[in-house]
């Protein structure tokens, strides 16, 4: 089902929902809604540093197998 259809159906459900259902929906939705506020200032700084490296093309990447090999050989 497309997002637009799901959103429309959810809006209709919410518009006619009782308080208990609204509380349940809110609880479930809030578990999946993560924001940058969940990160510490140090984590945000590290994220920005890594994004800057990525944007500058200076970040190296490895495959999963390469990483496992590096770990096993340490």
N, CA, C and O atoms as a Tripos MOL2 file, in Angstrom:
@<TRIPOS>MOLECULE
protein
  296   295    74     0     0
PROTEIN
NO_CHARGES

@<TRIPOS>ATOM
      1 N           0.8530   -1.1740    0.0000 N.3       1 UNK1
      2 CA          0.0000    0.0000    0.0000 C.3       1 UNK1
      3 C           0.9010    1.2400    0.0000 C.2       1 UNK1
      4 O           1.9070    1.2780    0.7090 O.2       1 UNK1
      5 N           0.5490    2.2260   -0.7740 N.am      2 UNK2
      6 CA          1.3420    3.4600   -0.8540 C.3       2 UNK2
      7 C           1.2200    4.2850    0.4200 C.2       2 UNK2
      8 O           0.2290    4.2040    1.1450 O.2       2 UNK2
      9 N           2.2670    5.0890    0.6750 N.am      3 UNK3
     10 CA          2.2660    5.9420    1.8660 C.3       3 UNK3
     11 C           1.0540    6.8530    1.9150 C.2       3 UNK3
     12 O           0.4440    7.0270    2.9700 O.2       3 UNK3
     13 N           0.7050    7.4330    0.7810 N.am      4 UNK4
     14 CA         -0.4290    8.3690    0.7770 C.3       4 UNK4
     15 C          -1.7290    7.6810    1.1770 C.2       4 UNK4
     16 O          -2.5580    8.2700    1.8700 O.2       4 UNK4
     17 N          -1.9060    6.4460    0.7440 N.am      5 UNK5
     18 CA         -3.1120    5.6910    1.0970 C.3       5 UNK5
     19 C          -3.0820    5.3350    2.5810 C.2       5 UNK5
     20 O          -4.0910    5.4540    3.2770 O.2       5 UNK5
     21 N          -1.9180    4.8980    3.0570 N.am      6 UNK6
     22 CA         -1.7900    4.5740    4.4800 C.3       6 UNK6
     23 C          -2.0520    5.7820    5.3610 C.2       6 UNK6
     24 O          -2.7410    5.6860    6.3760 O.2       6 UNK6
     25 N          -1.4980    6.9190    4.9650 N.am      7 UNK7
     26 CA         -1.7170    8.1430    5.7450 C.3       7 UNK7
     27 C          -3.1890    8.5160    5.7820 C.2       7 UNK7
     28 O          -3.7150    8.8950    6.8280 O.2       7 UNK7
     29 N          -3.8460    8.4080    4.6470 N.am      8 UNK8
     30 CA         -5.2700    8.7590    4.5890 C.3       8 UNK8
     31 C          -6.0860    7.8380    5.4900 C.2       8 UNK8
     32 O          -6.9520    8.2970    6.2360 O.2       8 UNK8
     33 N          -5.8060    6.5350    5.4170 N.am      9 UNK9
     34 CA         -6.5310    5.5780    6.2570 C.3       9 UNK9
     35 C          -6.2500    5.8250    7.7410 C.2       9 UNK9
     36 O          -7.1480    5.7320    8.5770 O.2       9 UNK9
     37 N          -4.9990    6.1380    8.0510 N.am     10 UNK10
     38 CA         -4.6460    6.4020    9.4430 C.3      10 UNK10
     39 C          -5.3340    7.6660    9.9500 C.2      10 UNK10
     40 O          -5.7990    7.7080   11.0890 O.2      10 UNK10
     41 N          -5.3980    8.6980    9.1040 N.am     11 UNK11
     42 CA         -6.1010    9.9260    9.4940 C.3      11 UNK11
     43 C          -7.5690    9.6440    9.7950 C.2      11 UNK11
     44 O          -8.1110   10.1670   10.7690 O.2      11 UNK11
     45 N          -8.2140    8.8270    8.9760 N.am     12 UNK12
     46 CA         -9.6210    8.4830    9.2180 C.3      12 UNK12
     47 C          -9.7690    7.7060   10.5290 C.2      12 UNK12
     48 O         -10.7060    7.9320   11.2950 O.2      12 UNK12
     49 N          -8.8370    6.7930   10.7720 N.am     13 UNK13
     50 CA         -8.8770    6.0140   12.0030 C.3      13 UNK13
     51 C          -8.6950    6.9060   13.2210 C.2      13 UNK13
     52 O          -9.4310    6.7820   14.2000 O.2      13 UNK13
     53 N          -7.7240    7.7970   13.1660 N.am     14 UNK14
     54 CA         -7.4390    8.6980   14.2900 C.3      14 UNK14
     55 C          -8.6120    9.6400   14.5280 C.2      14 UNK14
     56 O          -8.9770    9.9010   15.6740 O.2      14 UNK14
     57 N          -9.1950   10.1460   13.4640 N.am     15 UNK15
     58 CA        -10.3210   11.0770   13.6070 C.3      15 UNK15
     59 C         -11.5110   10.4670   14.3470 C.2      15 UNK15
     60 O         -12.2640   11.1810   15.0100 O.2      15 UNK15
     61 N         -11.6780    9.1590   14.2350 N.am     16 UNK16
     62 CA        -12.8330    8.5250   14.8850 C.3      16 UNK16
     63 C         -12.4460    7.6700   16.0940 C.2      16 UNK16
     64 O         -13.2910    6.9640   16.6450 O.2      16 UNK16
     65 N         -11.1890    7.7250   16.5090 N.am     17 UNK17
     66 CA        -10.7050    6.8670   17.5900 C.3      17 UNK17
     67 C         -11.1020    7.3810   18.9600 C.2      17 UNK17
     68 O         -11.2830    8.5800   19.1710 O.2      17 UNK17
     69 N         -11.2330    6.4390   19.8860 N.am     18 UNK18
     70 CA        -11.4730    6.8350   21.2730 C.3      18 UNK18
     71 C         -10.1260    7.1120   21.9540 C.2      18 UNK18
     72 O          -9.0670    6.8770   21.3720 O.2      18 UNK18
     73 N         -10.1800    7.6030   23.1680 N.am     19 UNK19
     74 CA         -8.9670    8.0140   23.8830 C.3      19 UNK19
     75 C          -7.9890    6.8650   24.0540 C.2      19 UNK19
     76 O          -6.7850    7.0560   23.8800 O.2      19 UNK19
     77 N          -8.4730    5.6810   24.3900 N.am     20 UNK20
     78 CA         -7.5950    4.5350   24.6290 C.3      20 UNK20
     79 C          -6.8190    4.1830   23.3580 C.2      20 UNK20
     80 O          -5.6100    3.9570   23.4180 O.2      20 UNK20
     81 N          -7.4860    4.1350   22.2290 N.am     21 UNK21
     82 CA         -6.8150    3.8290   20.9620 C.3      21 UNK21
     83 C          -5.8110    4.9160   20.6120 C.2      21 UNK21
     84 O          -4.7210    4.6120   20.1270 O.2      21 UNK21
     85 N          -6.1540    6.1710   20.8470 N.am     22 UNK22
     86 CA         -5.2240    7.2680   20.5780 C.3      22 UNK22
     87 C          -3.9670    7.1430   21.4360 C.2      22 UNK22
     88 O          -2.8570    7.3890   20.9630 O.2      22 UNK22
     89 N          -4.1470    6.7570   22.7050 N.am     23 UNK23
     90 CA         -2.9950    6.5690   23.5860 C.3      23 UNK23
     91 C          -2.1050    5.4320   23.0890 C.2      23 UNK23
     92 O          -0.8790    5.5450   23.1230 O.2      23 UNK23
     93 N          -2.7090    4.3460   22.6320 N.am     24 UNK24
     94 CA         -1.9470    3.2080   22.1070 C.3      24 UNK24
     95 C          -1.1990    3.6090   20.8450 C.2      24 UNK24
     96 O          -0.0090    3.3240   20.7140 O.2      24 UNK24
     97 N          -1.8770    4.2600   19.9240 N.am     25 UNK25
     98 CA         -1.2500    4.6990   18.6720 C.3      25 UNK25
     99 C          -0.1020    5.6580   18.9460 C.2      25 UNK25
    100 O           0.9580    5.5670   18.3270 O.2      25 UNK25
    101 N          -0.3190    6.5640   19.8670 N.am     26 UNK26
    102 CA          0.7330    7.5280   20.2060 C.3      26 UNK26
    103 C           1.9440    6.8180   20.7990 C.2      26 UNK26
    104 O           3.0840    7.1400   20.4640 O.2      26 UNK26
    105 N           1.6980    5.8590   21.6740 N.am     27 UNK27
    106 CA          2.7800    5.1150   22.3050 C.3      27 UNK27
    107 C           3.6040    4.3550   21.2710 C.2      27 UNK27
    108 O           4.8340    4.3810   21.3100 O.2      27 UNK27
    109 N           2.9350    3.6900   20.3610 N.am     28 UNK28
    110 CA          3.6360    2.9380   19.3150 C.3      28 UNK28
    111 C           4.4040    3.8810   18.3950 C.2      28 UNK28
    112 O           5.5730    3.6400   18.0950 O.2      28 UNK28
    113 N           3.7580    4.9440   17.9510 N.am     29 UNK29
    114 CA          4.3970    5.8790   17.0280 C.3      29 UNK29
    115 C           5.5920    6.5660   17.6650 C.2      29 UNK29
    116 O           6.5970    6.7920   16.9910 O.2      29 UNK29
    117 N           5.5080    6.9020   18.9380 N.am     30 UNK30
    118 CA          6.6060    7.6060   19.5930 C.3      30 UNK30
    119 C           7.8340    6.7140   19.7340 C.2      30 UNK30
    120 O           8.9550    7.2180   19.7880 O.2      30 UNK30
    121 N           7.6430    5.3980   19.7940 N.am     31 UNK31
    122 CA          8.7790    4.4670   19.8640 C.3      31 UNK31
    123 C           9.5920    4.4880   18.5770 C.2      31 UNK31
    124 O          10.8030    4.2690   18.6040 O.2      31 UNK31
    125 N           8.9390    4.7480   17.4530 N.am     32 UNK32
    126 CA          9.6110    4.7190   16.1620 C.3      32 UNK32
    127 C          10.0950    6.0900   15.7170 C.2      32 UNK32
    128 O          10.8170    6.2050   14.7270 O.2      32 UNK32
    129 N           9.7060    7.1130   16.4320 N.am     33 UNK33
    130 CA         10.0750    8.4700   16.0360 C.3      33 UNK33
    131 C          11.3090    8.9000   16.8220 C.2      33 UNK33
    132 O          11.2040    9.3770   17.9510 O.2      33 UNK33
    133 N          12.4840    8.7240   16.2060 N.am     34 UNK34
    134 CA         13.7340    9.0910   16.8520 C.3      34 UNK34
    135 C          14.1670   10.4630   16.3420 C.2      34 UNK34
    136 O          14.0100   10.7670   15.1590 O.2      34 UNK34
    137 N          14.7030   11.2770   17.2230 N.am     35 UNK35
    138 CA         15.1730   12.5950   16.8170 C.3      35 UNK35
    139 C          16.6250   12.7670   17.2120 C.2      35 UNK35
    140 O          17.1790   11.9560   17.9530 O.2      35 UNK35
    141 N          17.2340   13.8230   16.7150 N.am     36 UNK36
    142 CA         18.6160   14.1390   17.0630 C.3      36 UNK36
    143 C          18.7380   14.4610   18.5470 C.2      36 UNK36
    144 O          19.8390   14.4170   19.0950 O.2      36 UNK36
    145 N          17.6350   14.7820   19.2030 N.am     37 UNK37
    146 CA         17.6590   15.0670   20.6370 C.3      37 UNK37
    147 C          18.0630   13.8390   21.4430 C.2      37 UNK37
    148 O          18.4420   13.9550   22.6080 O.2      37 UNK37
    149 N          17.9830   12.6620   20.8240 N.am     38 UNK38
    150 CA         18.3580   11.4380   21.5160 C.3      38 UNK38
    151 C          19.8710   11.2860   21.6130 C.2      38 UNK38
    152 O          20.3540   10.4230   22.3460 O.2      38 UNK38
    153 N          20.6280   12.1060   20.8880 N.am     39 UNK39
    154 CA         22.0820   12.0320   20.8950 C.3      39 UNK39
    155 C          22.6630   13.0570   21.8630 C.2      39 UNK39
    156 O          22.1230   14.1480   22.0460 O.2      39 UNK39
    157 N          23.7710   12.6760   22.4710 N.am     40 UNK40
    158 CA         24.4680   13.6140   23.3440 C.3      40 UNK40
    159 C          25.1890   14.6430   22.4810 C.2      40 UNK40
    160 O          25.3650   14.4160   21.2840 O.2      40 UNK40
    161 N          25.6100   15.7640   23.0530 N.am     41 UNK41
    162 CA         26.3850   16.7430   22.2680 C.3      41 UNK41
    163 C          27.6480   16.1330   21.6510 C.2      41 UNK41
    164 O          28.0340   16.4850   20.5360 O.2      41 UNK41
    165 N          28.2820   15.2240   22.3820 N.am     42 UNK42
    166 CA         29.4760   14.5640   21.8550 C.3      42 UNK42
    167 C          29.1350   13.6850   20.6510 C.2      42 UNK42
    168 O          29.8710   13.6570   19.6650 O.2      42 UNK42
    169 N          28.0190   12.9720   20.7400 N.am     43 UNK43
    170 CA         27.5990   12.1170   19.6310 C.3      43 UNK43
    171 C          27.2210   12.9610   18.4110 C.2      43 UNK43
    172 O          27.5410   12.5990   17.2780 O.2      43 UNK43
    173 N          26.5410   14.0850   18.6480 N.am     44 UNK44
    174 CA         26.1950   14.9770   17.5360 C.3      44 UNK44
    175 C          27.4510   15.5320   16.8660 C.2      44 UNK44
    176 O          27.4980   15.6440   15.6410 O.2      44 UNK44
    177 N          28.4660   15.8800   17.6560 N.am     45 UNK45
    178 CA         29.7190   16.3890   17.0950 C.3      45 UNK45
    179 C          30.4070   15.3160   16.2590 C.2      45 UNK45
    180 O          30.9290   15.6020   15.1820 O.2      45 UNK45
    181 N          30.4060   14.0900   16.7540 N.am     46 UNK46
    182 CA         31.0230   12.9800   16.0040 C.3      46 UNK46
    183 C          30.2530   12.7040   14.7180 C.2      46 UNK46
    184 O          30.8520   12.4500   13.6730 O.2      46 UNK46
    185 N          28.9420   12.7530   14.7930 N.am     47 UNK47
    186 CA         28.1210   12.5690   13.6010 C.3      47 UNK47
    187 C          28.4160   13.6410   12.5660 C.2      47 UNK47
    188 O          28.5620   13.3350   11.3830 O.2      47 UNK47
    189 N          28.5050   14.8900   12.9950 N.am     48 UNK48
    190 CA         28.8270   15.9770   12.0770 C.3      48 UNK48
    191 C          30.2060   15.7850   11.4630 C.2      48 UNK48
    192 O          30.3890   16.0140   10.2670 O.2      48 UNK48
    193 N          31.1860   15.3620   12.2770 N.am     49 UNK49
    194 CA         32.5410   15.1330   11.7760 C.3      49 UNK49
    195 C          32.5320   14.0550   10.6860 C.2      49 UNK49
    196 O          33.1640   14.2100    9.6410 O.2      49 UNK49
    197 N          31.8140   12.9740   10.9420 N.am     50 UNK50
    198 CA         31.7500   11.8800    9.9710 C.3      50 UNK50
    199 C          30.9980   12.2930    8.7110 C.2      50 UNK50
    200 O          31.3990   11.9250    7.6070 O.2      50 UNK50
    201 N          29.9190   13.0490    8.8580 N.am     51 UNK51
    202 CA         29.1770   13.5180    7.6810 C.3      51 UNK51
    203 C          30.0300   14.4590    6.8450 C.2      51 UNK51
    204 O          29.9770   14.4200    5.6160 O.2      51 UNK51
    205 N          30.8210   15.3090    7.5060 N.am     52 UNK52
    206 CA         31.7230   16.2010    6.7790 C.3      52 UNK52
    207 C          32.7530   15.4040    5.9880 C.2      52 UNK52
    208 O          33.0360   15.7290    4.8350 O.2      52 UNK52
    209 N          33.3170   14.3590    6.6000 N.am     53 UNK53
    210 CA         34.2620   13.4920    5.8930 C.3      53 UNK53
    211 C          33.5930   12.8090    4.7070 C.2      53 UNK53
    212 O          34.1700   12.7180    3.6230 O.2      53 UNK53
    213 N          32.3790   12.3340    4.9210 N.am     54 UNK54
    214 CA         31.6430   11.6740    3.8380 C.3      54 UNK54
    215 C          31.3830   12.6430    2.6940 C.2      54 UNK54
    216 O          31.6120   12.3140    1.5300 O.2      54 UNK54
    217 N          30.9030   13.8370    3.0270 N.am     55 UNK55
    218 CA         30.6140   14.8470    2.0030 C.3      55 UNK55
    219 C          31.8600   15.2500    1.2260 C.2      55 UNK55
    220 O          31.7810   15.5660    0.0390 O.2      55 UNK55
    221 N          33.0150   15.2390    1.8960 N.am     56 UNK56
    222 CA         34.2720   15.6140    1.2470 C.3      56 UNK56
    223 C          34.8880   14.4450    0.4740 C.2      56 UNK56
    224 O          35.9290   14.6100   -0.1610 O.2      56 UNK56
    225 N          34.2550   13.2640    0.5190 N.am     57 UNK57
    226 CA         34.7810   12.1010   -0.1760 C.3      57 UNK57
    227 C          36.0070   11.5110    0.4950 C.2      57 UNK57
    228 O          36.7840   10.8090   -0.1500 O.2      57 UNK57
    229 N          36.1920   11.7850    1.7780 N.am     58 UNK58
    230 CA         37.3790   11.3360    2.5020 C.3      58 UNK58
    231 C          37.0930   10.1810    3.4620 C.2      58 UNK58
    232 O          37.9260    9.8600    4.3100 O.2      58 UNK58
    233 N          35.9430    9.5690    3.3360 N.am     59 UNK59
    234 CA         35.6050    8.4730    4.2320 C.3      59 UNK59
    235 C          35.7750    7.1650    3.4650 C.2      59 UNK59
    236 O          35.2460    7.0010    2.3650 O.2      59 UNK59
    237 N          36.5180    6.2440    4.0600 N.am     60 UNK60
    238 CA         36.7210    4.9560    3.4070 C.3      60 UNK60
    239 C          35.6720    3.9650    3.9050 C.2      60 UNK60
    240 O          35.1980    4.0470    5.0370 O.2      60 UNK60
    241 N          35.3350    3.0490    3.0440 N.am     61 UNK61
    242 CA         34.3310    2.0450    3.3680 C.3      61 UNK61
    243 C          34.9010    0.6610    3.1030 C.2      61 UNK61
    244 O          35.7740    0.4990    2.2500 O.2      61 UNK61
    245 N          34.4120   -0.3340    3.8290 N.am     62 UNK62
    246 CA         34.8070   -1.7190    3.6430 C.3      62 UNK62
    247 C          33.5590   -2.5770    3.5650 C.2      62 UNK62
    248 O          32.5020   -2.2180    4.0840 O.2      62 UNK62
    249 N          33.7020   -3.7190    2.9050 N.am     63 UNK63
    250 CA         32.5870   -4.6600    2.8760 C.3      63 UNK63
    251 C          32.5050   -5.3680    4.2170 C.2      63 UNK63
    252 O          33.4280   -5.2900    5.0290 O.2      63 UNK63
    253 N          31.4110   -6.0500    4.4420 N.am     64 UNK64
    254 CA         31.2350   -6.8010    5.6790 C.3      64 UNK64
    255 C          32.3430   -7.8520    5.8140 C.2      64 UNK64
    256 O          32.9200   -8.0140    6.8890 O.2      64 UNK64
    257 N          32.6390   -8.5650    4.7160 N.am     65 UNK65
    258 CA         33.6690   -9.5960    4.7490 C.3      65 UNK65
    259 C          35.0430   -9.0080    5.0610 C.2      65 UNK65
    260 O          35.8210   -9.6120    5.8000 O.2      65 UNK65
    261 N          35.3450   -7.8460    4.5100 N.am     66 UNK66
    262 CA         36.6210   -7.1890    4.8120 C.3      66 UNK66
    263 C          36.7270   -6.8370    6.2960 C.2      66 UNK66
    264 O          37.7880   -6.9960    6.8990 O.2      66 UNK66
    265 N          35.6350   -6.3640    6.8770 N.am     67 UNK67
    266 CA         35.6410   -6.0070    8.2920 C.3      67 UNK67
    267 C          35.8350   -7.2500    9.1660 C.2      67 UNK67
    268 O          36.6070   -7.2200   10.1250 O.2      67 UNK67
    269 N          35.1410   -8.3330    8.8370 N.am     68 UNK68
    270 CA         35.2840   -9.5800    9.6090 C.3      68 UNK68
    271 C          36.7360  -10.0590    9.5250 C.2      68 UNK68
    272 O          37.3110  -10.4810   10.5280 O.2      68 UNK68
    273 N          37.3180   -9.9930    8.3440 N.am     69 UNK69
    274 CA         38.7080  -10.4130    8.1640 C.3      69 UNK69
    275 C          39.6580   -9.5680    9.0050 C.2      69 UNK69
    276 O          40.5800  -10.1030    9.6210 O.2      69 UNK69
    277 N          39.4440   -8.2580    9.0380 N.am     70 UNK70
    278 CA         40.2830   -7.3730    9.8540 C.3      70 UNK70
    279 C          40.1660   -7.7200   11.3320 C.2      70 UNK70
    280 O          41.1690   -7.7480   12.0450 O.2      70 UNK70
    281 N          38.9650   -7.9830   11.7870 N.am     71 UNK71
    282 CA         38.7300   -8.3160   13.1950 C.3      71 UNK71
    283 C          39.3820   -9.6410   13.5520 C.2      71 UNK71
    284 O          40.0110   -9.7670   14.6030 O.2      71 UNK71
    285 N          39.2340  -10.6290   12.6790 N.am     72 UNK72
    286 CA         39.8030  -11.9480   12.9460 C.3      72 UNK72
    287 C          41.3320  -11.9190   12.9450 C.2      72 UNK72
    288 O          41.9650  -12.7190   13.6340 O.2      72 UNK72
    289 N          41.9270  -11.0100   12.1810 N.am     73 UNK73
    290 CA         43.3810  -10.9550   12.0630 C.3      73 UNK73
    291 C          44.0290  -10.0640   13.1160 C.2      73 UNK73
    292 O          45.2530   -9.9340   13.1370 O.2      73 UNK73
    293 N          43.2540   -9.4600   13.9700 N.am     74 UNK74
    294 CA         43.8250   -8.5890   15.0130 C.3      74 UNK74
    295 C          44.3000   -9.3760   16.1900 C.2      74 UNK74
    296 O          44.8060   -8.8010   17.1540 O.2      74 UNK74
@<TRIPOS>BOND
     1     1     2 1
     2     2     3 1
     3     3     4 2
     4     3     5 am
     5     5     6 1
     6     6     7 1
     7     7     8 2
     8     7     9 am
     9     9    10 1
    10    10    11 1
    11    11    12 2
    12    11    13 am
    13    13    14 1
    14    14    15 1
    15    15    16 2
    16    15    17 am
    17    17    18 1
    18    18    19 1
    19    19    20 2
    20    19    21 am
    21    21    22 1
    22    22    23 1
    23    23    24 2
    24    23    25 am
    25    25    26 1
    26    26    27 1
    27    27    28 2
    28    27    29 am
    29    29    30 1
    30    30    31 1
    31    31    32 2
    32    31    33 am
    33    33    34 1
    34    34    35 1
    35    35    36 2
    36    35    37 am
    37    37    38 1
    38    38    39 1
    39    39    40 2
    40    39    41 am
    41    41    42 1
    42    42    43 1
    43    43    44 2
    44    43    45 am
    45    45    46 1
    46    46    47 1
    47    47    48 2
    48    47    49 am
    49    49    50 1
    50    50    51 1
    51    51    52 2
    52    51    53 am
    53    53    54 1
    54    54    55 1
    55    55    56 2
    56    55    57 am
    57    57    58 1
    58    58    59 1
    59    59    60 2
    60    59    61 am
    61    61    62 1
    62    62    63 1
    63    63    64 2
    64    63    65 am
    65    65    66 1
    66    66    67 1
    67    67    68 2
    68    67    69 am
    69    69    70 1
    70    70    71 1
    71    71    72 2
    72    71    73 am
    73    73    74 1
    74    74    75 1
    75    75    76 2
    76    75    77 am
    77    77    78 1
    78    78    79 1
    79    79    80 2
    80    79    81 am
    81    81    82 1
    82    82    83 1
    83    83    84 2
    84    83    85 am
    85    85    86 1
    86    86    87 1
    87    87    88 2
    88    87    89 am
    89    89    90 1
    90    90    91 1
    91    91    92 2
    92    91    93 am
    93    93    94 1
    94    94    95 1
    95    95    96 2
    96    95    97 am
    97    97    98 1
    98    98    99 1
    99    99   100 2
   100    99   101 am
   101   101   102 1
   102   102   103 1
   103   103   104 2
   104   103   105 am
   105   105   106 1
   106   106   107 1
   107   107   108 2
   108   107   109 am
   109   109   110 1
   110   110   111 1
   111   111   112 2
   112   111   113 am
   113   113   114 1
   114   114   115 1
   115   115   116 2
   116   115   117 am
   117   117   118 1
   118   118   119 1
   119   119   120 2
   120   119   121 am
   121   121   122 1
   122   122   123 1
   123   123   124 2
   124   123   125 am
   125   125   126 1
   126   126   127 1
   127   127   128 2
   128   127   129 am
   129   129   130 1
   130   130   131 1
   131   131   132 2
   132   131   133 am
   133   133   134 1
   134   134   135 1
   135   135   136 2
   136   135   137 am
   137   137   138 1
   138   138   139 1
   139   139   140 2
   140   139   141 am
   141   141   142 1
   142   142   143 1
   143   143   144 2
   144   143   145 am
   145   145   146 1
   146   146   147 1
   147   147   148 2
   148   147   149 am
   149   149   150 1
   150   150   151 1
   151   151   152 2
   152   151   153 am
   153   153   154 1
   154   154   155 1
   155   155   156 2
   156   155   157 am
   157   157   158 1
   158   158   159 1
   159   159   160 2
   160   159   161 am
   161   161   162 1
   162   162   163 1
   163   163   164 2
   164   163   165 am
   165   165   166 1
   166   166   167 1
   167   167   168 2
   168   167   169 am
   169   169   170 1
   170   170   171 1
   171   171   172 2
   172   171   173 am
   173   173   174 1
   174   174   175 1
   175   175   176 2
   176   175   177 am
   177   177   178 1
   178   178   179 1
   179   179   180 2
   180   179   181 am
   181   181   182 1
   182   182   183 1
   183   183   184 2
   184   183   185 am
   185   185   186 1
   186   186   187 1
   187   187   188 2
   188   187   189 am
   189   189   190 1
   190   190   191 1
   191   191   192 2
   192   191   193 am
   193   193   194 1
   194   194   195 1
   195   195   196 2
   196   195   197 am
   197   197   198 1
   198   198   199 1
   199   199   200 2
   200   199   201 am
   201   201   202 1
   202   202   203 1
   203   203   204 2
   204   203   205 am
   205   205   206 1
   206   206   207 1
   207   207   208 2
   208   207   209 am
   209   209   210 1
   210   210   211 1
   211   211   212 2
   212   211   213 am
   213   213   214 1
   214   214   215 1
   215   215   216 2
   216   215   217 am
   217   217   218 1
   218   218   219 1
   219   219   220 2
   220   219   221 am
   221   221   222 1
   222   222   223 1
   223   223   224 2
   224   223   225 am
   225   225   226 1
   226   226   227 1
   227   227   228 2
   228   227   229 am
   229   229   230 1
   230   230   231 1
   231   231   232 2
   232   231   233 am
   233   233   234 1
   234   234   235 1
   235   235   236 2
   236   235   237 am
   237   237   238 1
   238   238   239 1
   239   239   240 2
   240   239   241 am
   241   241   242 1
   242   242   243 1
   243   243   244 2
   244   243   245 am
   245   245   246 1
   246   246   247 1
   247   247   248 2
   248   247   249 am
   249   249   250 1
   250   250   251 1
   251   251   252 2
   252   251   253 am
   253   253   254 1
   254   254   255 1
   255   255   256 2
   256   255   257 am
   257   257   258 1
   258   258   259 1
   259   259   260 2
   260   259   261 am
   261   261   262 1
   262   262   263 1
   263   263   264 2
   264   263   265 am
   265   265   266 1
   266   266   267 1
   267   267   268 2
   268   267   269 am
   269   269   270 1
   270   270   271 1
   271   271   272 2
   272   271   273 am
   273   273   274 1
   274   274   275 1
   275   275   276 2
   276   275   277 am
   277   277   278 1
   278   278   279 1
   279   279   280 2
   280   279   281 am
   281   281   282 1
   282   282   283 1
   283   283   284 2
   284   283   285 am
   285   285   286 1
   286   286   287 1
   287   287   288 2
   288   287   289 am
   289   289   290 1
   290   290   291 1
   291   291   292 2
   292   291   293 am
   293   293   294 1
   294   294   295 1
   295   295   296 2
@<TRIPOS>SUBSTRUCTURE
     1 UNK1         2 RESIDUE 1 A UNK
     2 UNK2         6 RESIDUE 1 A UNK
     3 UNK3        10 RESIDUE 1 A UNK
     4 UNK4        14 RESIDUE 1 A UNK
     5 UNK5        18 RESIDUE 1 A UNK
     6 UNK6        22 RESIDUE 1 A UNK
     7 UNK7        26 RESIDUE 1 A UNK
     8 UNK8        30 RESIDUE 1 A UNK
     9 UNK9        34 RESIDUE 1 A UNK
    10 UNK10       38 RESIDUE 1 A UNK
    11 UNK11       42 RESIDUE 1 A UNK
    12 UNK12       46 RESIDUE 1 A UNK
    13 UNK13       50 RESIDUE 1 A UNK
    14 UNK14       54 RESIDUE 1 A UNK
    15 UNK15       58 RESIDUE 1 A UNK
    16 UNK16       62 RESIDUE 1 A UNK
    17 UNK17       66 RESIDUE 1 A UNK
    18 UNK18       70 RESIDUE 1 A UNK
    19 UNK19       74 RESIDUE 1 A UNK
    20 UNK20       78 RESIDUE 1 A UNK
    21 UNK21       82 RESIDUE 1 A UNK
    22 UNK22       86 RESIDUE 1 A UNK
    23 UNK23       90 RESIDUE 1 A UNK
    24 UNK24       94 RESIDUE 1 A UNK
    25 UNK25       98 RESIDUE 1 A UNK
    26 UNK26      102 RESIDUE 1 A UNK
    27 UNK27      106 RESIDUE 1 A UNK
    28 UNK28      110 RESIDUE 1 A UNK
    29 UNK29      114 RESIDUE 1 A UNK
    30 UNK30      118 RESIDUE 1 A UNK
    31 UNK31      122 RESIDUE 1 A UNK
    32 UNK32      126 RESIDUE 1 A UNK
    33 UNK33      130 RESIDUE 1 A UNK
    34 UNK34      134 RESIDUE 1 A UNK
    35 UNK35      138 RESIDUE 1 A UNK
    36 UNK36      142 RESIDUE 1 A UNK
    37 UNK37      146 RESIDUE 1 A UNK
    38 UNK38      150 RESIDUE 1 A UNK
    39 UNK39      154 RESIDUE 1 A UNK
    40 UNK40      158 RESIDUE 1 A UNK
    41 UNK41      162 RESIDUE 1 A UNK
    42 UNK42      166 RESIDUE 1 A UNK
    43 UNK43      170 RESIDUE 1 A UNK
    44 UNK44      174 RESIDUE 1 A UNK
    45 UNK45      178 RESIDUE 1 A UNK
    46 UNK46      182 RESIDUE 1 A UNK
    47 UNK47      186 RESIDUE 1 A UNK
    48 UNK48      190 RESIDUE 1 A UNK
    49 UNK49      194 RESIDUE 1 A UNK
    50 UNK50      198 RESIDUE 1 A UNK
    51 UNK51      202 RESIDUE 1 A UNK
    52 UNK52      206 RESIDUE 1 A UNK
    53 UNK53      210 RESIDUE 1 A UNK
    54 UNK54      214 RESIDUE 1 A UNK
    55 UNK55      218 RESIDUE 1 A UNK
    56 UNK56      222 RESIDUE 1 A UNK
    57 UNK57      226 RESIDUE 1 A UNK
    58 UNK58      230 RESIDUE 1 A UNK
    59 UNK59      234 RESIDUE 1 A UNK
    60 UNK60      238 RESIDUE 1 A UNK
    61 UNK61      242 RESIDUE 1 A UNK
    62 UNK62      246 RESIDUE 1 A UNK
    63 UNK63      250 RESIDUE 1 A UNK
    64 UNK64      254 RESIDUE 1 A UNK
    65 UNK65      258 RESIDUE 1 A UNK
    66 UNK66      262 RESIDUE 1 A UNK
    67 UNK67      266 RESIDUE 1 A UNK
    68 UNK68      270 RESIDUE 1 A UNK
    69 UNK69      274 RESIDUE 1 A UNK
    70 UNK70      278 RESIDUE 1 A UNK
    71 UNK71      282 RESIDUE 1 A UNK
    72 UNK72      286 RESIDUE 1 A UNK
    73 UNK73      290 RESIDUE 1 A UNK
    74 UNK74      294 RESIDUE 1 A UNK
